[in-house]
């Protein structure tokens, strides 16, 4: 059997991603080593076997004979094919990184790179054109997750660095905004992680005595400082309070309305996690209030809605624990 790492990647990618990986490997820019042609051919050969459902038939001995006929294959020893497979996997990892960069704030990353190029080469007019365009596009982004504020902070950092070069009267004018954006990023991300910790403690997966002092300070600040009340930070603050003292039915209903109203500003996977917490609090209510069939019907309707809308899916799959919960509610 060939490298399981290569097989795992190929089996996990979509047909379009497999085609893009093929183009990636054929590009001399991304694949320019002494064995570039062999890497391309090896990928094509493995991909062909995968599409014929014949990956199990591939083994290193036959591949070694195909690509290195002048070298006799030796069991349980390093052979030339091992190096070629390692080089292919290295290129595949670079492709996965390349794809990830494009998925995660690609436009922002591109703006940072171009702005940095103009800053380092002192093209003032070009630099400000990029900054202006980025800020316009950034404000049009609907999702206000932690990365939204991180991107804003990074671009303000570029502006601060540029102004320090030219030393004009506007030096450091944007630094308060850079601080604000960094605070918004940190607070949102910190509360996100704090919820995960508190929730796992509730479920008994982590010890209860793990106290994170900064979390309480940040929760207090969010309630007082308007500029820290990002869409997610405000929701997270409410949830952290409820993990200590569960909400009433009316409080939970008002929260769900607020959650739906903020949906366009929250990334899909974050919204899915918030809906999982909604189900948790519904379950707490059911166990606490014990209102019989009426509450059970309400719980069932919530689960049915979440199932229909795909809120149980993680990487297009329903986790075993979630499946057990669905079956328990349905029965």
N, C-alpha and C positions, 0 to 999 in steps of 0.2 A: 504494500500500500504506500502511496506517495505521502508527502507531508500533510498531516491532518490540518495544519494551519491554513494551507492553501485551499484545501477542500472546504473548510468551514467558511472561508470568505466567499468562495464561488457559490456555495449553496445559499448564502445569506443575501447575495445581491440580486436585484431585479434584472430581467432581460435587458432593459435599457442601460442599467449600470454596468452590466457585463460588456455591452457594446462600447460604452464610454471607456471602460478599463482597457479594452482592446486598442482604441484610438490613443489612449494615454501611453501605452507601451510602444506603440508604433511611432510616437513622436520623438525625434532625436533630441529634443530639448529635455524631455523627462527620462529618456532611456538612451544613454550615450556611452555606455561602457564597452569594453572590448568584446563582450559576449552579448551585445544588444540584440543581434539577429536571432541568436539561440533562445534568448528570453522570450522574444515575440513568438517564435515557433513553438516553444514549450507551452506557453499560455494557450495558443491556438489548439495545440494537441490535447491539452487537458480539458479545455472548454468543449472541444468536439466530443470527447468521451463523456463529459457531464451531460451534454444535450442528447447523447445516445443512451443515457442512463447506464454508462459502462465505466464509471469511475473506479469501482471496485476491482476492475480488471487491470488497472494501471499499477505497476509496481516499479520500484527503482531499478531493478535489474534490467527490465526491458527498456526503460528510458535511458539507462546508461549505455546500452547497446545501440540505441537509436542516435544519441548525440555524441557519444564518445566510443565509437567502435574500436579504436586503437587501445583502449584501456579495458582490461578484463575486470569484471565486477567481482568484488570480494565481500562476502557476507560479514556483517558485524564490524566493518571497517569503513573509514571515510573514502568515498569514491567521488570522482569528478561531478557526478550528477547531484551530489549533496550540495556542492557549492552553487551549482546552477539553480537548484530549487530554492536555496537561501536567497540568491540574488533576485529571483522572481518574486519571492515573498516580500523582500525589501521594497521593490517597486510597487507592489500591491499596497503596502502600508502607506507609501507616499501618496498613492491615488486616493486612499481612504481619507487621509488628511486633507488633500486637495478638495475632495467632495465636501468634507465637513466645513471647510473654510467658506465655501460657496454657499452652503446652507445657512450658516450662522453669521448674520450681519455682513454679507459679502460686500454690499454697496458701501457700508461704513468702513470696512477694512480697506477697500480700494481707495476711498477718499483719504484715509489716514496715510496710505503709502504715497499717493500723489502729492498730498500737502507736505509730507516730510521731504519729498524730493525737491519741491520748489523752495521749501525753507532752507534746506542745506545748500542750495545753489543760489539763494538770494533773489529769486524771481518774485518780487513783492506783489505785482499786479496779478500774476497767475495764482499765487498762493491765496489771495483774498477771493478770487473767483471760485476756487475750490471750496473754501470755507463757507462762502455765501450759499453755494449750491447744496453743500452738505446740510447746513442748518435748515434750509428750506425743505429738503427731503426728510430730514429727521423729524421736524415738527408734524409732518404729514403721516408719520407712522402711527398706527392706531394702538398697537400693543405697547403698554407702558410697564414692561417687566424690568428687572434689575439691569439687564444689558442695555436697555434704552438709556438709562442714566449713566451707565459706564461709557457708552459710546459718546455721549454728550461731554462727559468729563475728559475723555481722551482727546477730543477735538479742541476743547478749551486749553488743554495742556500744550497742544501744538501751537495754538495762538500765543500762549504765554511765552513759549520758547522762541517763536518768531519775533515777538516784540522785544525780547531781551537782546536780540541781535541788532535791531535798528535803534533801540534806546530812544524812542520818541516820547512825547509828553503823555501818550496813552499807555505807557508801560504799566503792566500789572492791573489794568482796569478790569480785565476779565477774571482775575484770580478769585474774587468772591463767588462768581458763578461756577468756577471750576470746583471750589470747595463744596458748594451746594449740590452739584451733580454727583460728586463723590460720596457725600453724605447720603443722598437718596439711593444710590446704588448699594452702599454698605448696609443701610438700614433695611432695605427690602430683602437683600440676600441673607442678612443676619436673622431676621424674623422667619424667613422661609426655613432655614436650618433649625431654628429654635422650635418651630412647630413639629418638625420631623422628630426631634429629640423628645419633646413632651408627649407626642402621640405614641411613640414606641415605649416610653415609660408607662403610659396608661395601659398599653397592651401587655405589659410585663416582659417586654423583650429587652429592656435595659434597666439597670438599677435605679431606684427612685431617688437616691441620695446625690445624684449628679446635678449640682447647682451651677448655673452659668451666670455670674453676677451681671455682666454687661447686658444680658437680655432684658432684665428688669429695668435697667436704666434707659434702654432704648424704648421699651414699651411706654415708659412715662414720658419720654421726649416726644414720641409720635403723637400723643394726645395733646401736647402743648404747642408744638411747632408746626405751623401750617405747611411749611415747605417740605416737611418730612412725610406728609400724609399722601404718599403715592397711592394709586388704586390698590395695589397688592398689600402695601404696608398697613393700610387701614383695615383691610379684611383680615390680615394676619393677626393684628392686635386683638380684634374681636375673638378670633378663634383661640388664641392663647388664654384669654380670660375664661372662655367657655371650657377649656380643658381642665381648668381648676374648679369652675362652678358651671355646670351644664345650663343651657338657656331654657327659657320657657318656650312654649309652642309659638306664641306671638313673636318673640324675639327671633326665633329660628325662621319663621315665615318672612319677617322683615329682612333678615340677612340674605335669604335666598333671592328675594326681589332685588336687593343691592347687587348680589352676585351676577344675576342675569343681566342687569343694567350695565355691568362692567365687562361683559363677556368679550367684546371686541378689543378691549385693552389688555387682555390676558392671553398668553400663549396657550395653545390647545392642551399641552400636557400639564400646565399649571392649573388650568380650569378643571381638567379631569381629576387632579389631586384634591382640589377644593370640593368637588362633588363627592369624592370618597369620604371626606370629612363630614359633608352634609348627611350622608348615609349613616355615618357613625353616630352623629347626634340624634338622628331619627331613631336609631336603635336604642340609645340611652333613654330617650323619651318613652319608648315602648316598654322598656324594662322598669322604668320609674313610675310611669302613670298608670300602666296596666288598664287601659280603657277598652280592652276586649276587641271585638271585631271592627269597630270603627277605626281605631288607631292602626290595627293590623292591615286594614284595607288601604289606609293612607301610606303605610310603609310599602305595601305591595305596589301601589301606583308609582311611588318614587323609584323603586327598583326597576319597574317596567319601563318608565320614561328614560332612566339612565342607560338601561340595556339597549333601548331603541336608538338612543343618540350616540352610542358607542363609548360611553364614559367608563365602561368596565374594561375596555381594550387597552393593553399595554403592548406596543409593537405588534398591533393587529391580532393579539391573542388575549384570551381571558385567563387570568391567573387561577391556579387551582383553588386558592383560598376564596377568591371572589366567586368562583363557580359553586363552591359549597354553600356560600351565603345565598346565592340566587336560588339554589335548589331548596334550601331550608325555608326561605320566604315563600316560594311557590307551593310548597307542600304544607 
